[in-house]
Amino acid sequence: MDLQQLPQLESLCERLYTAQSQAERVQVEQMLGVFGQSTEHVPALKAILDNSRSPYAQLLASSSLTKLLTEHSLSPSVRADMKNYFLQYLDSNCATLEHFVSSSLVTLLCRTTKLGWFDADTHRQIVEDAKRFLEKGTPTHYLVGLRILHTIVQEMNQATPGRTLTQHRKAAVNFRDTALLRAFQVSLIALNEMATRQADDKLKGEGLNLALSCLSFDFVGTCLDESSEELCTIQVPSSWRPVVEDPATLQLFLDFYSSSGPPLSSTALECMVRLASVRRSLFTSEGERFKFLNRLVAATRSILDPAARGRLAQHENFHGLCRLLGRLKTNYQLAELVSVDSYNDWIQSVAQLTVYALQQWEWSGSSCYYLLGLWSRLVSSMPYLKGDSPSLLEGNVPAITQAYVASRLESVQKCAANPSLDDMLDTEDALSEQLEALPFLMRYQYDRSAAYLTSLMDPAIEYFKQASVQPLPGPQLSLLEGQLTWLVYIVGAVIKGRLATSTNADSQETLDGDLAARVFALLRLADEGQHAGRYGERSRQRLDTALLHFLQCFRKVYIGEQVMHSSKVYTRLAERVGLEDHASVLSVMLAKIGTNLRVYGACEELVHLSLALFQDLAAGYMSGKLLLKLDAVSQLLSAHTSEHYAFLDVAANGRNRTTYYATLSKLLFMEDTPARFRAFVLPLHQVLVQLGSAVTSAPSAAALRASVPPAYHTRVAGLFRDLRGIASATATRRTYGFLFEWLYPQHMPTLLRCLEAWSDVPALTTPLLKFVAEFCFNKGQRLTFESSSPNGILLFREVSKVVVTYANHILATAPPPTTNHSSTAASATSSSSAGAGGGKGAGGGGSAVYDTRYKGIWICLLALSRALSGNYVNFGVFELYGDPALKDALDAALRMVLSIPLPDLLAFRKLAKAYFSLLEVLAAGHAGVLAAQDTRTFMFLMSSLEMGLKSLDASISSSCASAIDNLASFFWRHVASAAAGHPEAAVGLTG
């Protein structure tokens, strides 16, 4: 590199990282991106590090070197030289480097070390290299040394883009066995030194983070989801035994908690959580394990001590303690806990903490989840508790359940008084987490819990009944609805908990019946009188959401093949609300579903939940058969259009109407009668006939588009969604035959003309294309035609027409501007390796190009791959009789693929999956088509397969591997044929 150009380069680097304009940043990215594309630029990047003092130029050099190192294969000697150079550079310059530059260089050093781990001993001496930084004596060197160890542990714990899982685990296991314990011991020594020398918080934080990363290491390759709140048992090797059993280890983290504030104190608590999670078999004996448990319980007692409880006012500390308490019962038995010193004081302190957390719900947040989980596990262990040691759960658990219910009811009033509070009823994940642990607590002393719930429900339901005839002020009724919502959620969770608690006691079923009867009584009142006018109120929508949750829970437990009609639940229901059996309960459920679909058209959430319940009821063999016997279902199958259910006219319910028609069709096909099918699809047939008339009278696609007003678009899109729902429900050859004979050949031209007319309207083309992809999908071998039938060939011809028509449009239309999407996608691809991005790519402008272009393309590719792999077409027929359908479809698919930049093709996950699935199908059955492509196309396909192999998505990498395997087999078969005297067989393969 010419050093005279360095000032200009530094200026460009500063513009790259500080530019306010998106266009300017993209322009500079394109100019500087060459540094990360070829190893030829390594000397130039080294020269930048050696000569530049600009932090932005240094960051460009380090990030480009990381990219080159990750994506290209370097010789062992080069990697060793690079590692030594980075160590020397950090040693000489760490005092003057910006934090972000230092971090980037440390990452580069550790990536080099990992990739060269088995090259030479020099890479495996990284712990000693870091210790030399610690011995330098300066705070900056000390910080860099800790950061090197922290980063190498993280680097070894996560897969590297472009490396197989086997390669990753091989290096990680060797690192675990040879270096990880030494790194952890270094962290402990450093923390002890910093505690005595009163080091600054930055150094302490780095030391604690190093210790935490060592304890969080994936020792046996089983912890796949690092974002999960659930911690599995930590399988530390036996060599860690002396460190874990040493009382000083746990005490060190407890001292750091006691002497510092967040985030240091919360990180120390998290280290204690990890220590509490180590495998039970690690300890030398049961006695050592019990001593360790005693120390853990003593540590939590000291944290809960009134003198130290002030630290828990900081939420990070409070949350960390709750996680630590939750781990105690996960890894230890109740019999062990009740035997520890001062168990009585400890359990009372934890109970007080739990009640406090429940009462202060707006502050404690998700921390309650861990406390409720602790108590649910304690209760679950009661049947196995032996000996005379009291558990003291009898008095504490009912107090906690009552505190939970009371605090939830009080939260309604608090949220009404303070709208800025987050209502727990609107947070689905947090709500489900709480309700998951609740049944164990409620059923521990079920008679007391049920009596408490009924004492709250009876007056509330009576008040609600009076409000149906005597209007209450809106705010007062909203409060009542909110409290009933919580009670219904709690009853639903308790009833669902019968599955988890596995109890068959008649008394428990009787109590279930008592509670359920009250909810069914509320269900009858909810749509009567004044309540029928409150569907637009949010509090009323929450109540109906809770009622649907209850019905789902009741369905799972008390409706199905395994439930006897003589269940005590139905005895109670018959006595209180007149519901004697499954059929009567199903009638109530179906009535509620129908009401919701009629009145909640504008509330997509409730429509979705109602249809989910309907779908689940239809999916059960017994419940589905019972549904068919109900008059309400017969009416629904004969009157299912938007005239009866207004939600079908709301565009936001597009996906819901597909579920709606799929469920109705599933019920319809249970009887397998052509006459009922024809009657069922008659309204859709009439819409298709109207469209067909418009198509016939319109001389062109443009004329058709002009003749259909935009207001009609929702109805047309809905039609295709309905057809897709029906198609997805055809599970047998006979039921698919009903659909095929209805649509082909009469209505298929109509679909094609609609695609031509509205090819630039994704709201219409997407449902149409998805229907075609479903229609040609041979799932369950439903597309099995007679040997003399041409239907398979005819179906493929229709798919071909659709793909070609859409391709012709999309290729004739310029893609929308994507700002920096391509460059962003490229960087995302290089860092996460092919397809690891989300469904809509990584770029800020990616949404527009995805919605208008890529989404339709991937659905076309999906439809074509399904048709090619459906095994219902003899593709030799097309070439034999000169039919261009196959050739045209493949050409159109390849043209669409070539129109997409490779980075975008890899960045959009759904697009990548559809593309690589098609390549796999083509390589398996039509490899000659791929081999016959021109050099540019063939190189694009091979380059994409190479990138796909590096994907962290298993489905993408396996499709690529399969495609390459089939292409290689095809190549060698034809090379062998050429060698045997048939050179024409190798044409197109050997260039």
N, C-alpha and C positions, 0 to 999 in steps of 0.2 A: 504493500500500500504506500502511495506517495504521501509523505507526511505533510506536504504543502496543502493537501486537500482536507487535512484533519479539522481545521476551523469550520470549513463548510459542512463537513459531516456532523460535527458537534451541534451546529445550528439546526441541521435537519432533525437530529435526535431530540433536541429540545422542543422543536415544533411537533414532533410525533407524540410526545408524552404530555404536552401542555396545550395543544391546539384547542381552541374553543369551537372551531368550525368542523363539522363532520366531514365535509368535502375536503378540507385541507388535510385532515388526518388520513383519509383514504389515499390521497395523492402521495403523501410522504410514506405511507405504508408500502405502496407499490414501488417506490424508489428504493427503500431500504430492505424490502423483503428478500432481495436476492442474497443477502448475507446468510440467510437460513436455508438456502436451497441446495448448496453444494459444499462438500468438504474442501474444495479449492480455496474457500474464503477463510479457512482456519488461521492461516498466517496473518491475514489482514485483521481478523478479530483479535488475535494476540497482540498485534501492533497497537490496536486501539487501547487495549488494557495497559500496555506498557507506557504509552505516551500521552494518553488523554487524562485530564483531571475533571472532565465534565461527567457528573453522575449519570446523565442521560445517555451519553455515549458508552459509559461503562455498563449500564443496564442493557443497552442494545447488544453489546458484545457478549455478555454473559447469557442472556436469553437466547440469542442466536446460536451460541455454542451448545446450550442445552438441547435445542431443537435438532441440531446436526448430530449431536451425540446419540440422541434417542432414535432418530430415524435412519441413521446410516451406520454401517458396520465399519469400525475402526480396528486397526491392528492392536494386539496386546501391548506392544511397546509404545505405541502412540498414546493409548489410554494411561499407561503407567507414567509417561512423561507429563501428560496433562494433569494427572492427580498431583504429582510433585510440584508442578508449576502453580497450581491453584493454592496449595498449602503455603508455598513460599510467598505468593502474592498476598494472601490474607495475613500472613505473619508480618509482612513489611508494611502493609497499607491499611490494616483494619482500623487504626486510630483515626484515619482521615476519610474513610468511606462513609457514605450515607447509609442509613439503616437498610433501605430497600436494595441498595447495591450489595451490601454485605450479605443479606439474606439470599439474594439471587446467586451470588458466588458460592455460598455454602451449599445451596441446592445443587448447583452444577458440580461441585466437588463430590457430594454424596451420590449423585446420579452416576458419575464416573466410577466411583468406588463400587457401587452395586453392579454395574454392567461388567466391570472387570474383576469381580469378586474371586472368580476361579482362575484368573490369568496368572497371578503371582502373589507371593506372600505380602508384598507391599500394600496391596489393597486390604488385606485382612488385618492390617495393623492400624486400622483407623482409630481404634480406641486409644492406643498409645500415642498416635499423632495428636488427638484431641487433648490428652493429658499434658502433652508438652506445652500446649497453649495455656492450660491452667497453671502450669509451673512458672510461666513468664512473670507473674506477679502483678501485672497491670489489670485494672478492671475490664478494659476493652478486650484484652486477650482472654481473660477469664470468661467473659460473655460469649466470645466467638467459640471457645472450646466447648462450652456447654451447648451452644447452638449447633455445632457440628454433630455432637452425639445425639441431640434431640432429632435433628434432621435425618441422620442415617437410620435411626430407629424407625422413623416414619416412612422413609424411603423403602426400607426392607419390609415394611408391613403392608405396603400397597402395591398392586400390580403396576408394572411399567408399560405404557403404551407400546405396542409392537412386539411384546414378549409374551410367550405362552404362559398359561397358568403353571405348567410343569416347571418351566425355567424360573418363574418367580418363586415357587415354593422351594425349589432346590436351594436357591440362594438364601431364602428366608430361614429355612431349617438350619442351614450351616451357620448363619449369623446367630440364630437363637442358641445353638449349642456351643459356639466358640466366643461370642462377643457380647451378647445381650446382658448376661448377668454382670459382667465387668462394667458395662455402661450403667447398670442400675446401682452397683456398688459405688461407682464414681459419683453418682447423683447423691447418694446418702452421705458420703464423705464431704462433698461440696456443701450440702445443706447444713451439716454439723459445723463446718468451718464458718459458713456465713452467719449461722446463729450466734456464734461466739464473737465474731468480728463486727457484727451489726452492719452487714452489707446492705446496699440499697435494694429497693424492691424489684428493680429490673433483673438483677442477678438472682435474687431469690425466686422470682417468677420463672426464670429460665431453668433453674434447678428443679423446681417442682414440676414444671412441664416435662422435663426429661424423665423424672421418676414416674410420672403418670403415663407417658408414652411407653415406657418399659413395661409397666404393669398392664397396659392395654394391648400389648402385642398379641397378635393372633398366633398363639403357640402351636396349634394343631390344624390350622387351616379351616376352621369351622365358622368363624364369626364373619359372615358375608355382608351383613348390614350394619355399618358403623353408626348409622343414624338412629338405630333402634334404641328405645329407652330400656328395653329388656336386656339385662346382662346375663350371658350364660356363665357357667362355671369356668373359671380361669385355670387352664391345664398347665400350670407352671411345672418345669422339669424338677426332678428330685434334687438336682444340684442347688436349687434355690432354698431347700429346706432350712439350713442354718440361718439364712437371712430372715425368712418369714417367721421362724420360731423365736428369733431374738426379740425380747421385749422392747429393746431400744428402737427397733424399726417402727413399730406402731406408735410408740411414744414420741418419736421425732415428728411425725405428721400431726399428732395431737398438740404438741408444743407449738408448731407453726400455726395451727388453727387458733390457739389461745393467744398468740402474741402478734397477730396481724389481722388485717381486714381483707375484704374481697378485693381483687380476685384471688389473692394468695390463700386466704383461709378456706375459700370454697374449693380451690384446687387441692389443698391438703385433705379436705374431707373426701374429695373424689378419689384420692389415693387410698384412703381408708376403705372406701367402698370396694375398690379393686382387691384390697387385701382380704376383706371379708368374703370375697367371692372365690378365693383359691380353693382348689379341689380338696375334699376331705381326706383323701388318701395320701396327701402330701406329708402329713405329720408322722412323726416317729411312732407315736402310740396314741391311744384314745386319751390318755392322760395329758399329753402335750396339746392335743386338739381342744380338750376341755379348758386347759389353761389359756389357750389363745382366745377361745370364746369368752372366758371370764374377762380377759383384757378388753375385748371389743365391747362387751356390755358395760364394763367400768368406764370406758372412754365415752360411750353415749350418755351414761349417767352423769359424768362430769360436765358434759356439754349441756345437759338438761338441768343441772344444778341451778337453783334460783340465783346464786351469786354470779353465774356465768351466762344466764339466759339472755342477758341484754344483747349478746352477740347475735342471737337468733332474730333480732329485729331487722337484720339485714337479710333480704330475701334469698340471696345466693347461699348464705350459710344455712338458712332454714331449709331450703330445697335440698342441699347436700346432706343434711342430717336425715331428712325423710327418706332419701335414697339409701342411706346407710342402714337405717332401721329396717327398711324393706328387704335388704339383703340378708339380714340376720336369720329370718325364718326360711328364706329360700335355701340357704346352705346348711342350716342346722335344724334339728328336730325339737319339737316342743318339750319332749322329755329332757333334753339337754338344757334348754333354756330355763326350765323351772328349777333346775338344780344349781344354777349359778349363784354366786354370792349376791345378796340383796335383790333377788328377783322381785320380791313384793314391791319394794320401792321403785324398781325400774319399770314394772308393768303399770303401776299407778301413774308414774311420770309420763309414760308414753300415752296412756289413756287421756290424761289432761292435755297433752300436746295435741292429740287428735281432735278432741272436742274444741279446743281453741282454733285449730286450723279450719274445722268445719264452720265454726261461727264467723271466722274472718275470711270467708271464701273469696271475697274480692281481692284480698291480698295474697292468700296462700296459693291460689291458682291450681296448677297441675300437681303440686306437692301432695295434695290430698290423695291422689291416686296411689302413691306409694304407701301411705299410712293405711288406707282402706285395704290395700293388698296384703299388708302385714297382718291385719286383724283377720282377714278372710282365710289366710293360710293357718293362722293360729287356731281358728275355729275348726277348720277342716281336719286338723290333727287331733282334736279332742277324742274321737273314738279309739285312737291308738295310744292314748296316754295311760301309762301304768304307774303304779306306785302311789305313795301318800302325799307327795308334794302338791299343794293346791295350785291351780292355774290362775285363779282369780278372774277368769273370763266371765263367770256367771253374773257378776255385778257390773263389769265394765262394758261388755258388748251391748246389752240393752241400752245403756246410757249413750253409747256412741251412735247406735241406730236412731235413737230418738233425737239426738243432736243433729244428725244428718237430715232427717225429715224436717225438723223444725227450722233449721237454717235455710233449707231450700225454699220453704214456704215464706220465710221472712225475706228472702232475696227478691221475691216478686215485688214487695212493697218498696224495697230499697231501689230497685231498678226503675220503678215508676217515679220515685221521688228524685232520682238522679239519672237522667237519660245518658250521661256520659259513661256510665258503668256498662261493661260488657255482660249481657245477659247470658247465663250459662245455657239456657234453652236454645240459644242460637249457635252454640259451639258444639257441633255434632260429635267431633272426636273426643273432646273432654267429657261430654255427657255420657257417651258410651263407655269410656274408661271408668267413670264413677259407678255406673250401673252394673258393670261387669263384676265388681267385688261385692256389691250390696246383697245379693241373694244369700250368700254364705252367712252374713251377719244376721239378716232377718230370720233365716230359718234355724238359727242356733237355738233360740227360744221362741219358736214360731207363734205359739199361742199368745205370748205377751206382745210380740211385734204386730201380729194381726189385729189384736184388740186395740192397740194404739192407732194403727192405720184406720180401722173402722170408726174409731172415735173422732177422727178428723174428717173422714170421708162423708159420714152420714149427715152431719149438719151442713157441709158444703154442698152436697148433692141436693138436699132439701131446699137450700137457699137458691140453688140454680134452678130448681123446679118452679119455685115461686117467681123467679125472674122471667120465666117464659110467658107468664100472664100479667105480671105487674112489673113494668119496665123499671130498671135501676139506672141511676146515672152512669154514663159511659165509663168513666174511670173506675167506679166501684165494681162494675161488671167485668172490666178488664182484669182487675185484681183477683176476682173470684175465678175467672177462667185461667189465670196464671197459676193459682194454687191448685186447681183441679188438674192442670197439665202436669205438675210435678207429681201429684198423687197417682195419676194414671201411669206415668212413666215408671214410678217405683213399683206399683202393682205388676206391671208387665214384666219388669226385671225379676221380681220375686218369683213369679210363675215360671218364667223361663229358667230360673235357677233350679227348678226341680230336676232338669236334665243333668246339671252339673253335680248336684248333691246326691243323685242316684238313690233317693229314698222312695219307698213304695208304701209308706205308712198311710193307712186310711185317714188318719187324723190330719195329716198334711194335705191330702187331697180335699178333705172337707173344708179346711181353711182356705185353700186355693179357690174352691168354689164360692166361699163367702165373699172373698175379695173380688173375684171375677164377676160375680153377680152384680156387685155395685157398679162396676165399670160398664157392664152391659145395660144396666138401668140408666146410667148417664148417657150412654150411646143413644138410647131411645129419645131422651130429652133434647139432645143437642140440635136436632133439626126441626124442633117444634116451636110454635108460637114466635115470640120475640127473637129467639135465638136464630131463626131462619133468616133474619135480616142482617146478621153480623159477619157474613162470610168475608167481607173486605177488611175486617179488623185483624191486625197482626196477632193479637192475643188469641183470637178465635182460631186462626190458622195454626198456631202452636198447639192448641188443644186438639184439633183434628189430627195433627201430626203425631201427638202422643197416643191418641186412640188407635191410629194405624199401627204404631209400634206395639201397643198392647195386643191387637189382633194378630200380628205376626208372631208374637211370643206365645200366645194361646194356641195358634195353629201348630207351631213346632212341637208343643208338648201334648196337646189334647185332641188334635185332629190328625189322623193318619192310620197306617196299617197296624201299628203296634199298640194302639190305644183301644181298650175295651169299652163297649158302650155302657157297661155297668159301672164305670168309674164314679167315684163319690162326687167328683166335680159336677157331673151332669145331674146327679141327685139334688145337689144344692141349687144348681141353675134352674132346674125344673120347679123347685119349691119357691124360689124368689122371683124369677123373671119368666118362667114358663118355657125355658129352652131345654127340651127333654133329651135331645140327641145331637149327633153330628150334623144332620141335615138342617135342623132348626138353627143351629149356630151358623152354618154356612149361609143360610138365607139372610141372617142379620148382616154377616160380613159382606155379602154381595150387594145388599141394599145400601150399605154405607159406601161401598166402592162406587156404585152407580150414582149416588147423591153427590159424592165428591167430583166425579167426572162431569156432572151437569153444572155444578155451581162454582167450581174452582178452575175454570178454563184459563184464567189469567195468572194462576199460581202454579208455575211449572213444577215446583218442588212437591206439592201435594198430589198433583196428577201423576208424577213419577212414582211416588210412594204407594199410591192407590193401585196403580198398574203393576207395581212390583208384587204387592200382596195378591192381586188377581192372578198374576203369572205363576206365583208359587203355589197357589191353590190348584190351578189347572195342571201343574207339573206333577203333583202327587197322583199316584194311580187311583187310590181309593177316593181322595177328595175330588179328583177330576171326574170320576164316574158319578159321584154324588151330585156334583154341580150339574151334570147333564140332565139329571132327573128334576131339577128345579125349574119351575115355570119362568123365573126371572132370567135364567140363562137362555131359554127358548125365545123369550121376548128380545133379549139382547142380540141373539144371532139373527133375528129378523128385523130389528130396528137398531142399527149400529152406526148410522151416518151422523153428520154434523147437525142435522135437523133435530136429533135427539140428544147429542152430546156436543155442546158448544166448544169444548176444548180442541176439537178437530179443526176449528177455523182459526186457531191462534198459531201463528208461525213459530213461536218459541217451543211449541209442543211437537215439533217435527219428529224427533227421535221417539217421543212417547207414543205417537200414533203407530209407528212400526211395531213397538212392543204390544200395543193394543190389538192390532190385527194378527200378530203372531200368536197371541194368547187365544183370541177368538177362533182362529183357524185350528189351533191344537185341539180345542174342544170339538170343533166341527168334524175334524178328521178322526176322532175317536169312534164315530159311527160309520164312516166310510161309505156315505150314500151320495151318488152323483146328483140326485135331485136337490138335496139340501145344499150342496155346494153351489149349484146354479142359482138357487134362490138367494144364497148368501152374497154372491158376487154380483148380483143383478144391479145394485146401485153403482158399483164400480164399472160394470159393463156399460151402463148408460153414459157415464162420463167419458169412457173410451169411445163410444159411438159418437158423442158430440164432438170430441176432438177429431175423430176420423172424418166427420162431415166437414169440419173446418179445414182439414188437410186436403180433402178432395176438392173443395171449392176454391182453395188458394192455389194459384198457378205456380207459386214459388215459396221458398222458406221465408223470404222477407215479407211476402204477402200474408203468410200464415201468422207471422209475428205481429204484423200490423192489425190483423183481424181479431186478435185475442187481447183484451185490455189487461194492463198490469195487475189490476185487482184480482184477476183470475189466476195469477201465477201461483199463489199459495195453494189453490185447489189442485192445480196441475202437479206441483211438487208433492203435495200430499198424496195424490194418486200413486205416484211412483213409490213413496214410502209405504203406502198400504200394500202395494203389490209385493214389495220386498218382504214385508211382514208375513204375508201369506206364503210366499216362496220359502221362507226360512222354516215354516212349520210343516212343510211337506217332507215327511221323513221316510216315506215308502215309495216304491215304484208306482203303486196305484194312485196315491194322492198326488204325486208329481204329475202323473198322467192327466188328472183332472185339470190342473193348472196349464199344462202345456197345450192340451187340446182346446182350451178356452182362448188362449192368447195367440196360438200359431195356427194358421197363417194370418188370421183376420186382423189382429191388432199390432203385429210387429212393425209393419210399415209406418203406423202412426207414431210409435216410439222413435223410429229413425228420423222422421220428419220433425218431431219435436226437438230432437238433438240438433238437427240442422238449423232450426229456427232460433233456438235459444242457446246456442253453443257458447256464447259469451256471458251467460248468466249462471254462475256457479250454484245459486240457490235452486236452480232447476236441473242443471246437468249432473250435479253430485248425487241427488237421489236416483236419477235415471240410471247413471252408471253403476251405482251400488246395487240397484235391482238386477241389472244385467249380470254383475259379478256373482250375485246370489243365485240367479236363475240357471247359470251354467255350471254351478258348483255341484259336483257329484259326491256329496257327503252321504255316508251310509249306503252307497251304491243305489241311490234312488233313481239315477239316470241309467236305467238298464232297459234298452229297447229290444224289440224282437229282432232276430237275425236278418229278417227280410225288410226291416224298417229303415228308411233313410233319415229318421228324425235326428239322430246324432249328428249327421253331416249337415242337415238343414239348420240345426241349432248353432253349430260352429260357424256357418255362413253368416248367421245373424250377428253373432259376436264379432266376426270379422268386419262386418259393415259398420257396427258401432265404433270399433277401435279406429278404423280408417277414417270415418267421418269426423270423429273428435280430433284425430291427429291432424287432418287437413286444416281444421279450423285453428287449432292451437299453434301450429307451425306458421300459419299465415298471419298471426297476430303477434305484435311486438310485446315482449314481456314487460311488466311494469317496472319502474325504477326501483332498485333494491338497495340504494345508498351503499352502505359498507357491508352488505350481507355476504358477498362472495369472499371478501378478504377476512371477514370475521369468521365465516364458516371454515375457511381454510385454516385459520389459527386454531379454531376449536377442534378441527379434525386432527391437526398435528399434535395437539395436546391430549385429546381424549381418544384419538385413533378410530376414525371411521365409524360413524353411526352411533357414537355414544351420546350425541346431542339429543335434545328433546324432539317431540313430534313435529314442532314447527321451527326447527332450526335455531341457530344461535344469533342471527343478526337482527338488528333493530328493524330493518325493512323487510325481513323475511316473511312476515305475516301476509302481506299483499301478494307476493309472488306465489306463496304456497296456496292461498285460497283461490286465486284466479287461474293458476297454471299447474302447479305440481300436484295438487290434490287430485284433480281429474286425471292426470297422467298416471299416478300410482294406482288409481282404481282401475284404469284401463289395463295396466300391466298385470294387476291381480286377476282381472277377469280373463285375460288371455292365458295366463299361467294355469288357471283352473280349467279352462277349456282344453288346453294342451295336455294336461295331466289327468283328465277325467276318465280316460280309458273307454270312451264311448264313440270315438271316431277313428276310422282307418285313414290316416292322413295320406297314404299312397294314392287314394282315390283322386285327390285333387290334381296331382301331377299327371296321373294316368289319363284323365279326361280333360286336361287343360283348364281346370277351374283355378282362377288366380286367388281364391279366398285366403288360402294359407299363406301364400307368398305376400299378398298385400298386407295381411295382418302383421306378419313378422317385420316387413319393411317399415310399416307405420310405427310399430313399437320401437324399432331401432332408431328411426328418425327422431322420435320424441325423446329417447334417451340421450342421443347425441346433442340435442338442443339444450341440455342441462349441463352447466359447469360441473366438473367432477367434484369439487369441494361441496357444492350444494347437494349433489346426488348422495353424498356420504353424510351430510349434516342433518338431513331430514330423515328421521328414523323410519317412518312408515314408507316413505319413498324408497329408502335403501332396502328395506325388507322385501318390498314388492319387486324391485329391480333384481336383486340377487336371487330371489325365488324363481323369477322368470329365466335368468341365466342358468340356474341349476336344471330347470326343466328342459331348456333348449340343449344344453350340453348332454343331457341324458338321452333325448330322443331325436334331436335335430342338430347334432353337432356339425353336420355338413353345411348347414346354413351359416353358422358362425365362421366356419373355416373359409367359406367362399366370400366373406366380406373383404372390402378393400383394406389396404394396410393401415390407413388412419383409423378406421372403425375398429379393426381387430386389435390395434394397439390400445385404443381407448378401453375396450372390453377387458383386455388383459391387465391394464393398469388398475382398473377398478377392482378386479378380482384380487390383485396384490394388496390393495388398500383394505379391501373387505376382510382379507385373512387376518389383518391386525386388529379387527374390531373386537371390542370387549363384549359385544352382544353375541351370545353363543349361536343364535339362529342365523345371524349373518355370516359369521366365520365358518360355520358348518356348511352352509349353502355354497360358499366360495370353495371350500375344500372339496366338496362333492363335484362341483362344476369343473374344477381343475383336474380332478381325477378322471372324470369322463372325457375331457378334452385330450388329456395325455394318452388315455387308452385308445381314443379314436385316432390320434396321430400315429401311434406305434402300430396299430392295425394296418393303417394305410401305407406306412413306410415299409412294413413287412410285405404288403401286397406288391409294392413297387419293386422291392428287392427280388420278389418271386417272378417278376416279368410282367407286372401290370402297372406301369408307371403312371397311367392316367388316374389311378386311385389316389395318388399323392398330390394331385394338382390342387393348388390353393393352400397347401399346408407347408410346403418347403420353400415357398417364395419363388 
